[in-house]
Amino acid sequence: MTYQEFIQHILTGVRSALGSDYTISVQDIVKNNDTHYDGLTILSSRHNLAPTIYLNHYYSQYEDGCSLTDIIRDILTVYQQNRPSGKIDVSFFTDYDQVKSRIVYKLINYERNRMLLADVPHYRFLDLAIVFSCLLESGPSGSATILIHNQHLHLWSVTRDDLYALALANTPQLLHYEFRNMTDVLKEFSADGDFVDLPDEENSCPMYILSNQYNQNGSVCILYQNLLKSFADRLSCDLYILPSSVHEVLIIPAAPNTSCQELSEMVRDINLSQLSKEEVLSDHVYYYSRDMARLTL
């Protein structure tokens, strides 16, 4: 069965299971780094919002032997767990006074998102772009956001600079940063029963993970005012910043024997072998100068 035939079978099966009170469709959803997904939306006549369920990975399950019946059953379970409880008032988004306290920013790759960036307010930052969202809710299971487009600036009669000023203050308040020592993280995995080859602490280079408390788009924490400066001062050295994903960065104290080339190779290897296309932030390593209080490529 081809992928398109699979999609049609899923549509037919879900429609048959739910009946005529639901509008069911598949849309091309474009995510970070121009990543395309086929999103199944199930809209009840009693609701005005619908969860989106991505189908691409289900086809992989089908190719691995999972039956269409089990896949459809799983999709219906996911829908039941994530459907809205009733109609949601989305009119607040037209009122800037209600939105401005929830405006935050995040980092994405500049070159890989050129088409998106043509339609959203942004700032170029090194090889990245700063974009803005309205944070509806956040928690350990994920965040609900609305990406801010150029049309919203016209609707609200505000500028890109207005968004930046709000996000500069809001993001650290709503999404608190967290520093964690990599060795401590690996020890936690070992304590949970997962085998982890722990480094020799006496000879290994210390490494730290920086993200927010939900580990969602936490790479933007490198923009938090004075955060890198205070950490560099605490360690009394410059820093290498490794963009391990859009969700977090790794920080290594700069030392004379540190090879920037090896660090760059590490980042590229992580991007190729450990991350989905959507999660990649950059292939480049950044350098934070403590004396200049500046981050560079």
Beta strands, then each sheet from edge to edge (+ up, - down):
strand 1: 22-31
strand 2: 35-44
strand 3: 52-54
strand 4: 103-109
strand 5: 122-125
strand 6: 128-139
strand 7: 142-147
strand 8: 177-181
strand 9: 208-212
strand 10: 239-242
strand 11: 249-253
strand 12: 286-289
strand 13: 294-296
sheet 1: 1+ 2- 3+
sheet 2: 4+ 6- 5+
sheet 3: 4+ 6- 7+
sheet 4: 8+ 9- 11+ 10- 12+ 13-
end
